[in-house]
């Protein structure tokens, strides 16, 4: 991932991060963290690559369920992922959530396309969307930024 402003673009890239098997099974929560979520232990080279991606991110985007799971894990974690997960600002998309207690978190309750397009037009690093199948499906239906 690169900051698109360095290439003269006016919008930030939106990158979806989710775990899915080749046969389409989205990982289910079990034990979050290393080897959790029904996933095998992570390859060190993959972890290094993902840490690079996180370092290039300026904003985390997630749905309510993913937000609540991550907010319950990352603030107390000592994993290498914890610092970028906690330090990078977060936006949770929800029409039911009324408070966001994870530091640097805000709630967006408007139209998903409008909310994301607004953030893509703001200056800064790329956006990383975290989520399960429902959130990913909603994102896949979005129109390009105009």
WODADA-V711734 format. One record per backbone hydrogen bond with DSSP energy under -1.0 kcal/mol. CO is the residue of the C=O (numbers start at 1). NH is the residue of the N-H. If there is no record, write none. Layout:
# WODADA-V711734
[[CO | NH] [CO | NH]]
This chain:
# WODADA-V711734
[[3 | 6] [4 | 7] [4 | 9] [5 | 8] [13 | 127] [15 | 129] [17 | 131] [19 | 27] [21 | 24] [25 | 21] [33 | 36] [36 | 39] [43 | 47] [44 | 48] [45 | 49] [46 | 50] [47 | 51] [48 | 52] [49 | 53] [50 | 54] [51 | 55] [52 | 56] [54 | 57] [59 | 128] [60 | 91] [61 | 130] [62 | 93] [63 | 67] [64 | 68] [65 | 69] [66 | 70] [67 | 71] [68 | 72] [70 | 73] [70 | 74] [73 | 76] [74 | 77] [79 | 82] [81 | 85] [82 | 86] [83 | 87] [84 | 88] [89 | 60] [90 | 106] [91 | 62] [92 | 108] [104 | 90] [106 | 92] [108 | 94] [111 | 115] [112 | 116] [113 | 117] [114 | 118] [115 | 119] [116 | 120] [117 | 121] [120 | 12] [126 | 58] [127 | 15] [128 | 61] [129 | 17] [132 | 136] [133 | 137] [134 | 138] [135 | 139] [136 | 140] [139 | 142]]
